[in-house]
């Protein structure tokens, strides 16, 4: 009986594979180079079983297939990985193909729910519209003031480490979290003086867990995953992060209630529209969390607390983690290339003249062209995010006439784009000046582009430039020495497994 069942299964599998390989979709996909997929697993075995090594394996496949767009089958999913900027422009600027990759969303939803990062349709449009005013250009001056304030706190700690080796991750993560809480949530935070806070310990595990969820397909079998210690570790981290968000929301609610009460008391004898008055105050303060707390659904009900918690958890984690990684990796590149650091410092001196310790304004930041090029080149060499994806709902035609069929996963393969000599001359060299030359406008889009770009990109740029400007004017950066070379893992966010250790020496002018 078992032999008969096995034989029937083999016959059905053969029929399925025959029909699949003679389908219209497969004929379209065969236009892209790629290895022939095995039944059931596709090309999944080529990715291996080490999630941290998956990006290296994908880069090897990209090189194998001529450093061009290529396809692969992962389980039952068909992927087309893009390294051509024209094709990147086609997918990122598409007005309706906005859905994120299925595997990516499955990996992230346990942490961030149906937030603006994973949602689609009306909910995505509603939340994005609510968030947009808090990230407009006019908000930047106030955001820079917040960054400068927390730089003073950061330097109190760094000054105590003068001439010592410092793990930049350990200090920059709480630094950025504090800025986000103060600037976007309207809540005071001081994790800089609580470096072992449970939130920092929990959020430190997120990148590794999400990457494992993404590439370890057995984790999608819920009832098996729930029996493992990995599941408990994930749920503990989620609980800690969600509790932190709940506390932030509760604290801001209390402050907002006091603002409302004071507004009523101060306008007892004035004919006023309280909602309009509060809306004006929120617009002036640019507090993102107030937007969530004061906004209503189409039926007039306030936003449910679980929706607000999803967004606060997402903004606090992604905002502090990705920005920290980019800043730390840029500082590492400056330490590794002292001639670049010297030129960046000269630019700072030319901007601030004799007032070398002045805190920068947003206007000062716009003059830091070379520093901006340094950050961009550091992202190119050590991409903070190595890939983003879209799940096609309909066929998509690219500029060269090839078509990716509906239900295909389209991967924008940043790591490959940044290492493509057709796009970046001598990509193995660290050369910030390359960003002063004309290039394709979709050759470098680390914050994505089009309708689903990162809303916080202006804030992130301002925070990174202001922080690095303050740091390099105050400290000389050198490498940490033997045994401290970073071990970069190209996970859902690139990070060094052993931290990012640099030596700080206070400058004397």
Secondary structure, 3 states (H helix, E strand, C coil): CHHHHHHHHHHHHHHHHHHHHCCHHHHHHCCCECCCCECCCECHHHHCCCHHHHHHHHHHHHHHCCCCCEEEEECCEEEEEECCHHHHHHHHCCCCCCCCCHHHHHHHHHHHCCCCCCCCHHHHHHHHHHHHHHHCHHHHHHHHHHHHHHHHHHHHHHHHCCCCEEEHHHHHHHHHHHHHHHHHCCCCCCHHHCCCCHHHHHHCCHHHHHHHHHHCHHHHCHHHHCCCHHHHHHHHHHHHHHHHHHHHHHHHHHHHHHHHHHHHHHCCCCCCCHHHHHHHHHHHHCCHHHHHHHCECCCCCECCHHHHHHHHHHHHHHHHHHHHHHHHHHHHHHHHCHHHHHHHHHHHHHHHCCCCCCCCCHHHHHCCHHHHHHHHHHHHHCCCCCEEEEECCCCEECCCCCEECCCCEEEEEHHHHHCCCCCCCCCCCCCHHHHHCCCCCCCCCCCCCHHHCCCCHHHHHHHHHHHHHHHHHHEEEEECCCCCCCCEEECCCEEECCCCEEEEEECCC
